[in-house]
Amino acid sequence: MTFEARNSTEAALIKYKEGLGMFMKKMPEFASHFNSFTEACFQEGSLTQREKQLIALGISLHAQDEYCIIYHTKGCLDQGCSEQEILEAVGVTAAFGGGASMSQGVTLVQECIVELNQRKQ
C-alpha cells in the first residue's frame, strides 16, 4: 500500500520512513538497537512524552535537522501541544541557537503545523 503525500510535510515524512525502512533492511541489528534506545528515551517518565517532544523539537531546530524538525513538530502536535507551546519552544531554542534556529522555527515549523493540522480535518 502506498501513501500519496498531500503536501511537503507529508512528503518529507514519507521520504524519511522509506529511508528508515531501507536502512532497517540493510542494517537490521543496528536499527533494532537504535530504535529500542530511542523508544526508551521517549517513554513516559518524570517528563511526559509531550515535554520530551518539545525538547526534541528544540534540539532538532538547534541542530538544523529538517527531517527531525518535521518529525518532532508532528510529535508535538500528536502529543497535544498547542501552536503557542510549540512557538514558545522555538523562542527558547532561538535564545540559544540564534537566527538559524529562529529561521527554521518561523518557516518550517509553522508550515508543518498548518499542513499537519489540515490533515486532521
C-alpha positions as CSV (number, residue, x, y, z in Angstrom):
1,M,0.0,0.0,0.0
2,T,1.4,3.4,-1.0
3,F,0.6,6.7,0.6
4,E,0.4,9.8,-1.6
5,A,1.6,13.0,0.1
6,R,-0.8,15.9,0.0
7,N,1.8,18.5,1.0
8,S,5.6,19.0,1.5
9,T,5.4,18.0,5.2
10,E,3.8,14.6,4.4
11,A,6.3,14.1,1.5
12,A,9.2,14.6,3.9
13,L,7.7,12.2,6.4
14,I,7.2,9.6,3.7
15,K,10.8,10.0,2.4
16,Y,12.1,9.7,6.0
17,K,10.1,6.5,6.7
18,E,11.1,5.0,3.3
19,G,14.8,5.7,4.1
20,L,14.5,4.3,7.5
21,G,12.8,1.2,6.2
22,M,15.6,0.7,3.7
23,F,18.3,1.2,6.4
24,M,16.5,-1.3,8.6
25,K,16.7,-3.9,5.9
26,K,20.4,-3.3,5.3
27,M,21.4,-2.8,9.0
28,P,18.8,-4.7,11.0
29,E,20.7,-5.3,14.2
30,F,22.0,-1.7,14.4
31,A,18.5,-0.3,13.5
32,S,16.9,-2.6,16.2
33,H,19.2,-1.3,18.9
34,F,18.8,2.3,17.8
35,N,15.0,2.0,17.7
36,S,14.9,0.3,21.2
37,F,17.1,3.1,22.6
38,T,15.0,6.0,21.1
39,E,11.8,4.3,22.2
40,A,13.1,4.1,25.8
41,C,14.1,7.7,25.7
42,F,10.6,8.8,24.7
43,Q,8.7,6.7,27.2
44,E,6.7,8.5,29.8
45,G,8.8,9.1,32.9
46,S,9.4,12.1,35.1
47,L,9.0,14.0,31.9
48,T,5.9,13.4,29.9
49,Q,6.1,12.3,26.2
50,R,4.7,15.8,25.4
51,E,7.6,17.5,27.2
52,K,10.1,15.2,25.6
53,Q,8.7,16.0,22.1
54,L,9.1,19.8,22.8
55,I,12.7,19.2,23.9
56,A,13.4,17.1,20.8
57,L,12.0,19.8,18.6
58,G,14.3,22.4,20.3
59,I,17.3,20.1,19.7
60,S,16.3,19.5,16.1
61,L,16.0,23.2,15.5
62,H,19.4,23.9,17.0
63,A,20.9,21.1,15.0
64,Q,19.2,22.4,11.8
65,D,17.9,18.9,11.1
66,E,14.9,19.4,8.8
67,Y,13.6,15.9,8.9
68,C,13.7,15.8,12.7
69,I,12.2,19.3,12.9
70,I,9.2,18.0,10.8
71,Y,9.1,14.7,12.7
72,H,9.1,16.3,16.2
73,T,6.7,19.1,15.2
74,K,4.3,16.3,14.3
75,G,5.2,14.5,17.6
76,C,4.4,17.7,19.5
77,L,1.0,18.0,17.8
78,D,0.3,14.3,18.3
79,Q,1.0,14.7,22.0
80,G,-1.5,17.6,22.2
81,C,0.9,20.6,22.2
82,S,-0.7,23.8,21.1
83,E,0.7,26.0,18.4
84,Q,1.6,28.6,21.2
85,E,3.6,26.0,23.2
86,I,5.5,24.9,20.0
87,L,6.3,28.5,19.2
88,E,7.5,29.2,22.7
89,A,9.8,26.2,22.3
90,V,11.0,27.8,19.1
91,G,11.7,31.0,21.0
92,V,13.7,29.3,23.8
93,T,15.7,27.5,21.1
94,A,16.3,30.7,19.3
95,A,17.7,32.2,22.5
96,F,20.5,29.6,22.3
97,G,20.7,28.9,18.5
98,G,20.2,32.4,17.2
99,G,19.0,33.3,13.8
100,A,19.4,29.8,12.3
101,S,17.1,28.3,14.8
102,M,14.7,31.2,14.5
103,S,14.6,31.0,10.7
104,Q,13.6,27.3,10.8
105,G,11.0,28.0,13.5
106,V,9.3,30.8,11.7
107,T,9.2,28.9,8.4
108,L,9.4,25.1,8.5
109,V,7.8,24.6,12.0
110,Q,4.9,26.9,11.2
111,E,4.4,25.3,7.7
112,C,4.3,21.9,9.4
113,I,1.8,23.0,11.9
114,V,-0.5,24.3,9.2
115,E,-0.1,21.2,6.9
116,L,-0.4,18.6,9.7
117,N,-3.5,20.3,11.2
118,Q,-5.1,20.4,7.7
119,R,-4.5,16.6,7.5
120,K,-6.6,16.2,10.7
121,Q,-9.6,17.9,9.2
